[in-house]
Structure formats: structure tokens, C-alpha cells
């Protein structure tokens, strides 16, 4: 690989720290960038915002590696393009994924435009692989670590964006990355992985939703009988297939559907009954990284981040949406979620689920 001038996005975690070290050791000229997107001004009353601690780890790593560091604030852009979208979708009863938009619009969007354009490549600590394909295009491939693979979160990137990125640890497993951090004695070697949504830090998503949408009591209705079995504080706190947080005995109970007009949440103990079909959905706003062979459109789809992928067939509609037929049931299909398609280890792209079965029509 030729020596390049690379902008490396660092978060204060072990993954981006190892990515920075690897690129430096390969002889590239690297500059570290920390993106400040925390909402500490708006949500400081919910919890201590961790960005200062993250930045202290970033500084320690950069000092150890003698790498220059720049801090870039994209808080306003994040609020305008990601946070507002998230709240709008939640109020509609949908299940948004702000991390996907963060990658598309912030890390590889506004940052690319404002800073990254001055560099040959922009690198991150994502678990994914970008390899050269045919006709000058690149292909987004799965990481070998199926649990940590992050192609789901990168599925909305364009071909042009992917041609500008590097994922230095994408060929490694998490255990290998952690081991390298110990070999390099990086200050982040013992830091735990972040589990939250990127702009919330230590905030719980439920608290974030409550801050913007408030609370409004409504009934919990058993789907099969129509019997009220409890109360809830707002349909926007629940997603289809959810099991945790219902606070009811005699379960397990699952969220089966929501009526946003009446603020009603329908739940079921028989939600995973094989007689209840959950094997179809319609996906819109599709982004395709590579061309799809629509004459042989049998592939796999992920309906959420994680290793599980369903075998499926897809059919393209005249308006650009696709109808997805799953080979197996998935009771957690929810409007607003992203469906991401794979052909073997290639991530083809994906879009937003807008319909999922007859129950969704009047949710």
C-alpha cells in the first residue's frame, strides 16, 4: 500500500486506538480527529456527559504515538440531521437507528466535507472490510468477527463515500484487537466497549425519549382477547417484539403492535406462535452499494445489528421499494428499522422498513 495522508476518527475506545497505531506503524502520515457530538448542553440534567473522559483517553493515545489531534464540533449538524430525525420517528411509532445516520451524514458526510477532503483517506475503527471490486467500484464485506461486524451500520454509505474510507481493523476479531492493544500498551487497552447510541453516551435511550416526547399514560391491551392488562407511559417507549420493560407478571409478554392514534400498546404471550405470520416486509429509501442481480435476487437480510441474518427473496417495485419474503419467521420486524441485504459476505445496502404485515396497517 502506498503511503498516504490519513485522517483517523478516534473515539477514546480500544478499536480506534488500535486502528490509529496500525496506520502509523505502516508509515502513513496520520492525524487524529475527535468529533464532539455529545448533547451535554441539552441533556446535562440526565447524567454526566462522558465526552471529557473520552477525550482524555484520546489525548493519552495521541501523546503516546506522537500523533497530532484535532477536535471538531459537529453538535449542531448532529442535532439538525440525526437527533431531530430520531425524535420524529419515535413520535410516529417507528424504531429509528440514529447510528446508521451518524455514519452516513456525520462521520462520512459533514466531516468528509469539512475536514476529510484534505486527506487521501478517512479511517475509523469499524469492524468491516472495503475491498476493490469490478469497474473501479469497491465492495463492503463482512468482518470475520460475526458479533462485532458493523456493516449493518455502514449500509447507507454511498459508493463514493466507501471509496474514501479505510477500516484498518476490519480483518481482525475483537479478541485480536484487544490483544494488540495490550502488545502496544495503549492507554485504552482496558476500556470497556460502548453499548449506547453514539450521541447519548451514558444516557439511556428511554430517558432521551422522555426528555423530548414526555409521558402520556395509555392502555396495555392483550392482543388476542382485547383485555386491558396494565398501563404504559407512552407508545413511543416501545418497539415491536420488545420483551423487556413491560413490568407485567404472568409472561413473558411481547409488544405485538402499537396504535399511535389512541396511544395503545398491544401485547401478547403468544406472540411467537408459529401461526402468526411475520415473514414479509416492504423496504423503501433503498441505498444500493453495488448492483443487484434482480433476476436472481435470493440473498440474506439483517433486520437489526447482530449476527442473525434471514435467507430471503426480494422483488423490486416500480417506485424503487422492495418487497422482502423471509424464509423464516421474525417476530421483531418493526417499521422504521433498517433492513440490510447481503450476498454471501458482501453487504449490498438496504433501506427502511415501512410495512411488515397486516397488523402494521393501522398501528
TORDO-728172 format. One record per residue: z, x, y of N, C-alpha, C in turn. Coordinates in steps of 0.001 Angstrom, whole numbers, plus 524288, in hexadecimal, padded with zeros to 5 digits. Example, Ala and Ser with C-alpha at 12.3 -4.5 7.8 and 13.67 -1.06 7.14 Angstrom:
! residues 2
81E78833867E9C681E788300C7EE6C81E78833907F31C81BA8832327F73681BE4835667FBDC81EBE832648001E
//
This chain:
! residues 363
800008034A7FB588000080000800008000080372804E17FC908021E808877FC5D8053380D56801468045081086802A380833813AE80741807CD816F680631803F981B63809E58006C81C42809317FC428201480DD27FBFF823CD80CF97F9278280A8110F7F7DB82BC4812D07F25282A89817BA7F1B6828AD8196C7ECC58266281E2D7EA938293981DF07E59382A7F822747E2B682C7B825477E04C827D782A547E1588275182D577DF72822DE831757DB9C824D2831217D6C582301835097D2D98246C839DB7D397820FD83E477D47882384843287D57D820B1847237D14A8221084A627CFF081E3984E0F7CB9C81EE9853BF7CD3581E8A854BB7D1F981CC385A107D39481BB985B957D2E08160E857C57D16F812D3858A97D0DC80D3B8568C7D57380A328579B7D57D805218561E7D9F0801E7850357DA2E8011B84D927D5B7800CB847FE7D5AC7FF9F844C27D84E803E9845897D6AD808CB842857D90380D0C844197DEAA80DFF848FF7DFFD80CBB84ABD7E56A80D5D847E57E90A809998476B7E74D804B08449D7EA70800D183ED47EAB68023F83C927E66480413837187E667805AB8362F7EA68809FF839C27EA9F80DC6839527EE608120E839907F3F58100683D2A7F50580C8F83DB77FA4980A66838EB7FBE880751836D97F8638041D832457F9A1800F882D9B7FB148046C82CAC7F800808788283B7F91180BF0828F87FE2B80EDD82DB77FF398109482EB08042E8134282DB8808C980F9D82F8B8084E80AB382EE480C91806F88292F80D6380574825FB809508060C82069809CE804E681D7080C80809498202880DDB80D7681DC4810C7811B781B8980D7F8161E81C678085E815EF81A6F8050C81A1F81DD58059B81F0381B97804768237681E8F8040B82849820A77FE818289D825CB7FDF2828828281D7F8BC8283282B9B7F7AE82CE382B717F2E582EB382EF87F0F1832B9831767EC01830A08369F7EBB6830E6839737E72182EFD839EE7E31A83358839617DE24831DB839F47D9CE8358A83DD77D5E083352841A37D4728368D845487D04C83524844027CB8F83873842D87C720835E6841877C25C838AC846747BF1A83980847AE7BE2483E6084C4E7BB1683FB884AA97B5648404984C0E7B24683C5F84AAB7ACBE83C6A84F5D7A93C83B8E8540C7AB9083B03858B27A86483A1D859887A49283E8B85B9179FF783D3985C8A79BEC841208623479C0C842F1864277A0B18445B869AA7A1228459C86B1979E2B84A8E8677479D9184E2C868AC79AD1853098696C794FB8521B8662B792A784EBA8666A78D0E84DCE86A8978B81849D686B5578EBB845DA86E9F78D248417B87356790AE840BC874FD79357844E087946797168446787E5E7947E842D387EDD78F6C843D2883AF78CB18427B8842978B9983CAD87FFB78C4F839B38802378B26834238827078FA1830F08812F7945E8326C88301798EA82F70881B479DCA83289884017A21E830E1882B77A7178336887D2B7A89B831F087A0C7A9EC835D4874A27AB54834C7874657B103832EA871AC7B20B82E9E871FA7B73382C2286E157BB2D82E2F86AFB7B9EA83234866CE7BD7E83393868E07C2BC8357E86D7B7C2BF8380286F987C7C3839C4870CE7CB5183521872F47C902830F98741D7CC1982C4D86F1E7CDF9829B586B387CA868295D866367CC1882727863DD7D09F82A33864057D03082F60861BC7D43F832A7864B47D96283224869D07D91D8314386CC67DDF78308A86B0D7E0C682B93869D77DDCD82772867D57E03A822AA8625E7E2788239685F297DFA082675859EB7E189827AC85A3E7E6B482A9585DAE7E6EF82E8085E3D7EBD483187860137F05082E15863B07EF2482A82865AB7F33C8270B8615B7F55E8238985E167F1E88217B859C37F39C81E21855D87F6CE82144854687F4F5825DD850917F7BE82917852A07FD0582ADD857A97FD4382C0F859FE8025282D8B859CB8061D828FE85B03804298244D85AE98079081FAF8556C809A781EA6851798065181F6F84C19807D481E418493D80A34822EE84BE780A6E8276B8497980C7182C398447D8097182D88844E78044382D3A84081800C082E54841B67FDC18335C83E0F7FD728370283F037FA7583BCC83F847F49F83AA9842BD7F1F883DD0843CC7EC7083D1A842E07E97F8422B840487E50A841B783F9E7E18784625841967DC24844A88444A7D9958484F8463A7D44284787842CD7D08984AAF840967CCB7847FD83CFD7C90284A7683F457C38684A1583FD67C0E284E77841D57BB9284E7B83D557B7AE84E1683D897B47E849F8839C17B03E8494883CAA7AB17848AC841217AAAF84B3A844637A60384AB5841B57A12284CCC83F3E7A19B8515283CC179D028539D8383679B2B8503F8351979EDE84E68830B579D8384B02832A879AF8845F9836EB79D11843F78390A79AE683F1F83AEB7954F83FF283D957947E8444383F8778F3E8455A83B0178B65846068370478D06848FD832C07897984A5582F407882F845B282E8378BEE8422482AA578B3183DFF82CF178A778388A831CE78BF2837C58341A78B7A83290838B7787AC8328783C517886C8361F840ED785138362B83F7F77F728377183C4B77E9F83B6783AB87794F83CCE837EE776A0838468348A77980835A9831CC7775B83117835B1775C582CE38397F7792382BDE83D527780F827CC8404F7730D828F18421B7727382DC28450F76DCD82F30841A7768E682EFA83CDF7694E830DC83953764CD830B5838767630382B16837A8766B382788836B1765588221583B87762F981F858401276525820B2844E97631881E7D845BD75D748203C844BC75C5A825358457A7570D827418419275333824E783D29755338230683956751E18206383AB8750FA81AA183ECC7538D818D984050753168136683DC07570A80FDB83B1A75AE0812178385275EC980EFA83BC07637C80DDA839C3766F180A8083C9876BAF808FD8396C7706780AC383A4A7724080F8E8371D7768B811A3838CA77BCF80F768357477FB48103A836BE7850A80EB0835C9788A18135D839B978963816A7838F478C8E81B5C837AF7923E81A408395279450815B583831799CB814868325979ABD813F982F7A796E6811F4829CD7977C8117F8275B797D7816E4829307948B81A8482721794C381FD7828D8799B2822A682D7879BAE8216782F467A08A823C982B7D7A4F282298829D77A54A81DBC826227A96681C4A820E07A8A381EF481EE47A3D981ECD819B57A2CF820EB8197E7A36E826DD81D567A1368299381D0B7A0DB82F45820157A50E832218243F7A71182FCC827967AAC983294826A07B05D830C28280A7B19E82BFC8279C7B70782A27822077B8FE82A2681E6C7B5B282836818F57B750827EE8158B7B45082BCB8181B7B1CA82F8A8156B7AEEC8339F8168A7B13A838F381AAD7AF6183B7581BFA7B140840B481D1B7B71D840CA81FDB7B91783CBD820E67BEB383CB881BD87C1CC83C49818557C014838F48133F7C2B58386E810737C2DF83DAC810827BE888407480DB47BE2B84570810437C17C849A8815767C15C849E38183F7C3FB84E19819167C9CB84D2B81A097CB438484681B647D0BB8471B818177D314842B98175A7D02983E88814DD7D24A839E280F497D3FC83A9580CAA7D1D683E8A8071F7D32E83F578065B7D8EA8409780A7B7DB868426C80A167E108843E180AAD7E4AC83F2E80B6B7E27883A8F80C5E7E598835DD808297E47B831C6807897E83A82E3A803B07E78982A0C8054F7E3308265580A557E2DC8253180C5B7DEEB8219B811BD7DD278236D8133C7D88A821968188D7D6928223E81AE27D5FC81CD081F657D86581BF0821D67D867816C7827027D56D816E18284A7D2F98128882D477D047811DE82F687D17080C71834187CF8480B75836947D0428065C835CD7CBAA802B58317B7C8E08033A8306B7C4737FFC882F167C6487FA3B8308E7C3047F67D82F117C3E67F107829E87C10D7F002825A97C3D47F0EC8205F7C1CA7F02781CB07C66D7F051817E87C5AC7EE77814197C9E67EE5C80EF57C81F7F0C980CC97CB587F416807A57CA6E7F65D804007CEAA7F4547FFDA7CD037F1B17FC2F7D0C67EF6C7F6AF7CF697F1317F34E7D34F7F1287EDE47D2757F2C37EB057CF2F7EEB47E80D7CB667F0A97E4F67C81A7ED417DF327C8E77EE427DC2B7C4D27ED5D7D6847C52F7EE127D4FD7C3F47F3AF7D06E7C5F17F53F7CE1C7C4BA7FA597D19F7C61A7FEF37D4C97CA347FE527D8297CBDD802947DD057C895803417DDBE7C4A37FFF97E2607C1598004B7E6E47C3DA7FD457EB957C20D7FE7C7F0257C3C97FB927F23F7BF367F8707F5657C0757F48C7F7B17BC967F1167FD9B7BD237F1568004C7B8B17F1BF805FB7B89B7F1A5807BE7B7B77EC0780A937BB847E9DB80C297BB3F7E45C812157BAFE7E3DB813BB7B8C47DF7F819457B85A7DE5181BCC7BDB77DDE5820CB7BDFB7DF4D823EE7C29D7DE418259D7C2847D88B826D67C7027D640828887C70A7D0CB82DD77C4797CFF5830F77C4107D41A836117C1837D3C3835457BBAF7D4C0835197B88E7D09E833CC7B3037D11E837C77B0057D45383CA37B19B7D41B840B77AED77D6FE840717B0197DCC983F617B4F17DE1A83F4A7B6957E397839E87B5F37E622835E67B4F87E30F830A37B4747E536830957B0C67E9E882DED7B26C7EE2782DE77AF657F3008286D7AD9F7F4A8824CC7AD8F7F0FE81F917ABBA7F26681FAD7A60D7F437823587A2F27F23F823D879D847F3FC8247979D4A7F9E6827BE7A0CA7FC0F828CC7A0CA801A8824537A327804D6820B07A5BE8023881C4F7A84C804E4817367A54780440817757A0C5801D4812BC79DF88004180F9B79BC4804CC811ED79B738097580F197995B80DEC80C9379D998114580D107A28180FAF80A8F7A6B08129A804A87A67B811D1801E67A7D6815E87FC317A7D7815A07FA447ACF2813417F5527ACFE811DF7F2E67B1C580FE77F3547B619813F57F2797B4C9818F27F2C87B8BA81D267F8437BAF181D987FC3F7B7AB81D188019D7B99281D5E802DC7BD25818C78014E7BB8C8141C802917BE9C80F777FFD87C3E680F707FB5C7C449811EE7F8AB7C94C812327FB937CD36815AC7FF487CB53818C3802267CEC381C588078F7D02D81A588092A7CE2B815C980E957CEDB8142280F0E7D2AE80F97813D57D4AA80F108155B7D7EB80A9E81A877D5E98088781B067D5C78035F81FF17D473800D88217C7D90B7FD528241E7DCEC7FF73825107E1D47FC98828547E1477F7AD82B9C7DD307F74C82EDF7DC9B7F29D82CCF7D8437EF0F828377D6307F031826307D1BE7ED47825337D2D07E78C824997D7C77E626823977D92C7E0AE828947DA507DDAD82D147D9B57E041832167DB0C7DDE58354A7D6267DCBB8391B7D6B77D94183CED7D28D7D865841857D35F7DC18844B67CF597DC98849507CFD07DFF284CF07D4187DE0C84DAE7D4877D8EF851127D8A17D6D284F017DE097D833849DD7DEAE7D810847977E3B97D96F848587E4F27DF3E847CF7E0F67E2848489C7E1B77E82484E457E3357E93C851DB7E07B7E6CA857647E1B27E78F8589C7E7387E5AB856477E8BE7E14E857247EE077DF45855137F2247E315850817F1277E56684E677F4CB7E942851F07F5347EE0B8542F7F0D77EFA4857C07F0ED7F41B85C5F7F4837F30F85E2C7F4A57EE1F862777F82B7ECB5860A17FDD37EC8985BF27FE9F7EA75859D2803F07EA56859518061C7EFDD85779802D27F37B856C08046A7F8ED85BD5804357FC0585FED801F17F9A4864FE8014C7FC438645E7FE728017C861617FA38801638607C7F7318061F865607F428807A88666C7F38080CA286B027F08480E6286B157EAE980C648668F7E8D080AE88662D7E36880918866887E2DF8032E867A97E71780072867337E7117FABE86AB77E2FF7F82086F1A7E19E7FA8D872BA7DDE37F834872A07D8897FAC886F1B7D7AB7FE8686EEA7D2958012986CDE7CE5F7FD7386F5A7C9E87FDA086D9B7C5857FA69868A57C32F7FCBD8658D7C0B37F958860C87BE267FB2D862207B9667FE7685F0F7B87C8027585FAF7B3D3805A585DDB7AF1780295860EA7AAD2802D685F8F7A6157FFEF85DD47A1A78038585E657A2638089F85D6979E2180C3F857E079E1180E4D856AA799DA81119851AC79986813D2851A779D878182D84D2B79FEA8193184CFA7A49F81C5A84F3D7A3FD821CA84E9279F6F824588507479F1A829A58561C79D4C82A0C8589779C01825A585DDA799F6825D28620879E05824BC860AF7A224821E0864AE7A5FC820AE868E97A3A881D4A86DCC7A3D081F3D8722A7A1CA81C3E872EB79BE681CCB86FDB799688202787058793C9820D286E747910081BE48710278CBB81A8F86F1A789678165986AE8785CB81884866DC784E781574862907819F817428648877C23818968685077A3E815A386A7E7750F816AD86CF4774DA81C1F86FB57790381DA28721377932822D586DE7779718270F869C377C3E825F88656777C90829A7862FA7772B82A8386209774588264485FC976F23826AE8637976B81829A18688A76BD78287B86C4D7687E82B2486C55769858310686BC076E718329786BD076FC8838228674F76D4383B12862D276CA68388485E3A76A8A83B1E85D54764BF83A1385EB3762E88356585D9375D81833EE8625F75A03833F88670475C698341386BBC759488341186CDE756D982ECF87037752E682EDA871977501382A1C8710474A3482B0986F8B74765826FC86F26741B48273686FEE73F95821B48740073C9C820FF8754073ABD81BC587123736EB819BF870217375D814B586C82733E68121886E0E7335580C6B86BC472FA18099186D5372E988042986ACA732498003786DBF733737FC2586BBA735FF7F77386ACB731AC7F373865EE730EF7F1DB8648772CA17EE70862A172EB57E930864BE72C777E4F4862C872DE37DFC885D5372B9C7DF218599272EEA7DDFB8541972D617DDE7852F9729057DA00855287296C7D562853D3725C17D13185640720587D20885AE6720117D46685DC071B1F7D4C285DE0718DB7DA4385CD771C0D7DE2D85D4D71A447E38F862ED719ED7E56E8669271BC77E25686C2271B857E39E86DAA71FF67E745870B471EA37EB51872AD722BE7EEC987741725737EC26876E972AAD7EBD387AF572DB37E91F87DCB731747ECBE87C677316C7F1B887F08734E27F56287C57734DD7FAA387E0D738747FDFA87BD2739058033487A4273EB8804138769F73F82807A887503744CD80920874ED7452A80F188741E749D38111E8745A74ABC816C686F0774B8E8194586ADC74A28816818659F74ABA818BC861CA74C92814A485D5D749D88141D8598674B3C810198577E750C0810C8857BC752CE815AD8558D757F7816CE8589175C658143485D2075B2C811FE8602375F3480F4485E8175FCA8098985ADA75C93807BB859A275C6480225853D975D5F8012A852BE75F8D7FC9B84D5D760737FB0384C9175E3A7F586847C675CD27F4658468375A7F7EF53847E775E527EAF084A9775C5D7E6F484C2F75F997E28C851717622D7E337853BA761B27E7E3858C2764337E8EF85CFF762087E55C86050765857E38D8649A763F27E021869DF765267E29286A3E7696E7E56086F2F76B1E7E7A587055768247ECB58755E767857EDDE876F0765827F2F38770375FA47F3798767775CBF7EF2D8768A757107EF8A87C14754DB7EF8487FBE757C97ED538853A756417ED86886917516C7EA65883BF750647E633884B974BC17E2FC8866474D577DD82889CC74A347DB3D88B5D74B137D5CF887A2748287D23788811749367CD31884FB7465E7C95687F68748377C8DB87E4274CC97CAFE878E874EBE7CB028778F751DA7C623873C77555D7C66D87190757267CB6A86DE0753327CDF086E0A752FB7D33886A9E74FB27D65086671753187D8DC861DD750DA7D98685D8A753927DC0485B4E7502E7E06785974752B07E48D856B774FDD7E8A68514174E927E6AC85001749787E67684AFF747C27E4558470D7466A7E88F848E8744747ECFD84569743097F13684887741E97F615845F0741CF7FA9684887740BC7FF948455373CB2802968480273928805278457373582808B684725736FF80E37843A3739738111A8450873B7181648845B37371281A41843507329A81956843BB72E4981D198491272BB581CE684B5072B6A8185185064728DC817BB854D272CC2816CD8539B731D0816D98578A735E0815E785A3A7350D810A885710733F480CB08591273309807728577773780803D485B287395B800BE85A1773D637FCDA85AC473AF17F773856A673B227F44D856C2738F67EF04857EE73D627EB2885BA873C657E7BD85D40740657E3FE85CFD73E207DE7885CFF741A67DAA785C7373FE77D53C85F1D743BB7D193861677419B7CD748636A744EF7C93885F3F745BF7C50F85B1F742A27C557856DD742F37C190851FA745447C409852BB748457C82384E4674A267CB2C84AA074D8B7C7EB84CC77503C7C4148499C753BB7C0DA847B7751107BBDD847F274BEF7BBCB845D2748E97B77183FFC74A087B6F783E2F74B0E7B23A838AE74C6F7B17B8350F747E97B2E08372F743307B33B833EC73EBE7B4A0832A773E757BA648354D741907BD8883453741887C32C8308C745F27C47A82BD2744797C5AA827B47484F7C6658285C74B547CB8A82896750757CB1D828A8753E17CFA4824FC758727CE7681FFB7574D7CE1481C5775B637CC768175F75B687CFC7817BC759447D47E813337591F7D7F4814FC759AF7DD8F811D575C467E0BE812E575C6E7E65B80DD475D937E94380DCF75C327EE358096975D6E7F1A980B307618B7F590807DA765707F6638092D769E67F9BC8053176A437FE228071B76AA6802E8803BE76B078077F804E576FFF80A92801DA770D780EC58027177583812198021E77A7380ECB7FE4177AA580B6B7FDDC77EEB807A87FBD1783F480A2D7FE3A78830808BF7FC7078D6B80A2C7FAC479033805297F5D3791E5804F07F3E079491800477F2E979A48801977F5C079DB27FEF87F5407A3507FFE47F01C7A5517FDB17EEBD7A3657F91B7E9CE7A4CA7F6967E6FC79FCC7F4F87E2097A0467F3BF7DF0979BB97F2237E105799A07ECEB7E0D8794847EC777E291791E27E7B57DDCA78FFA7E4B67DDCB790E17DFAE7D99B78EE47DC517DAD6789347DB107D8A5785A17DE217D9EA7801A7DD857D79177DBD7D8927D3F5780797D6137D1C477E877D1327D54E77FBC7CC8E7D8F57834D7CD6E7DCB4784A77C9517E20F785337CBCD7E3C9780E07CE177E870781127D1617ED70780237CE437EDF6782D97C9ED7F2C7782A47C6DE7F5F27877C7C8377FABC786BD7C9E27FDDF78B127CBDB8039C789B47CB49806F278C927CE0A80C8878B6D7CE2280E2978A617D3C681250787557D46081444786127D98F81A31786B67D9A681C1D788F57DDE9821B5789217DEEF822E5785117E31F826D6781E97E21F8286B77DE47E5D082D2877F877E8FE82F2C7841D7E7D683388786657EAC6833C478C257E9548369678F277EC818372B794BA7EB5483A27795747E63B8386F7992C7E32083B0779A477DE2E8370479B6A7DA00838C579CB67D5548351E79E3C7D12F8323C799B37CEAD8342A794D77CF48831BC790717CC8C82C7C78EFF7CEF38288778EAA7CBA98235278CF67CD448213F789267C93381ECD784F97CB1381CA8781017C79D816CF781E27C6D081509781517C20080F697811D7C11C80D6077C087C36D808E177C497C5E9806E37779C7C891800F5777DF7C9037FEBC7737B7CA797F94D773487CC307F9447712D7D1BB7F577772D77D4DC7F51B770EF7DA367EF8D76F187DB477EF3576B287DE9B7EA23769077E0247EA007689A7E6117E5CB76A7B7E8617E55876A827EE147E31E7655A7F0007E58E763447F4177E3BF75E737F6897E04A75FAB7FB3C7DD8275BB77FD267D9D675C7B801737DC7E75E628066A7E17F75CF8807357E44375E8880BF87E6CF763E980B8F7E5E6766AD807447E81A76BDD806887ED4376BF0803A77EFA176764802DB7F46F7672B7FFC77F324767DF7FA007F720768F97F6E57F650769837F14B7FA32766137EE637F868763D17EA1E7FBC9760D97E69D7FD4C764647E21080254764927E10280474768297DD188069D765027D88E804B6766147D3E7806A17638A7CF2A80990767987CBF580EB2766DE7CB7A811EB76A817C87F8117F769577C2B2811A976D757BF8E811AB76CC27B9EC8171076B227B7EF81B1F76BFB7BB228207976A8F7B9B68231C767F17BE59827697654E7BD5082A447628A7C16182D50766537C4D982DC6764EC7C9D283155767A67CD5E833CE763897D0E1838D97628B7CFFF83B7375E4E7D2D183CE275FC77D86183BF7764A97D9EB83D87766617DF1B83922766947E30E834B47640E7E201830647640A7E5C183210760F07EA8F8317F763457EF2883341760AF7F3F182F52761877F85082E7A75D897FB9282AE575E1C7FFFE82CDE76244803C98293C76554805DD82A9E769858097082B0A76ECB806D182C0676EC9801A882C22773AD7FEC3826AC776117FE9A8268077B307FDE68218777DDB7FD308205577E547F76181B8B77D147F5F88198A77E1A7F0B98161B782F47F1108172B786CE7EDC48146578BCC7EDFB811CB78CB57E8B980CB978E167E8DF8098378E507E42A80878793E87E2778082F794967DD4A80775799C07DAF88034B799917D6BB8001579D9B7D6A57FC5579E7D7D2737FDF47A3927CFD9800B57A3207CB86803047A7C57C9328072A7A9F67CCDB8069B7AEF57CE3C80A677B1477D1D5808867B1317D77D8042E7AE797D884802277AE107DDE2804497A9377E08F8065E7A9F27E53A807F27A5927E873803377A3DC7EBA98018179F097EACD7FCC379D1C7ED5C7FDD179AB47F2B1802B5799257F3A980411796657F86E806AA7913E7F718806E378DC07FAE580968788C17F9DE809A5785667FEB880CAB781407FE5E80D1C77D9B802B9811F877A4C8023A812367761A80556816DD772D5805C48163776DE18028581A2376C9C7FF7181A1E767D27FC5F81AF476329800048176A75F697FFD3817E075AC18031F818C9755C880001817007559D7FB2B817FB751327F7A781951753697F25381CA0750867EF7081E2A752A67EA5F81E6674EA67E60C81F21749B97E71C81E61745947E33F81F29740657E60681F1A73C357E32A81F527370B7E59F8243F7364C7E8C98289A738AC7E71F82D7F737FC7E9F082D5B73A737EF5B829C173E217F021829A2740DF7F5228271973DAD7F97982460739887F80F8214B736B87FBEF824A9734098000882965732737FE8B82CC772FCC80242832097329B802C2831D4737B380250836BA73A978025D8397373A13807A8
//
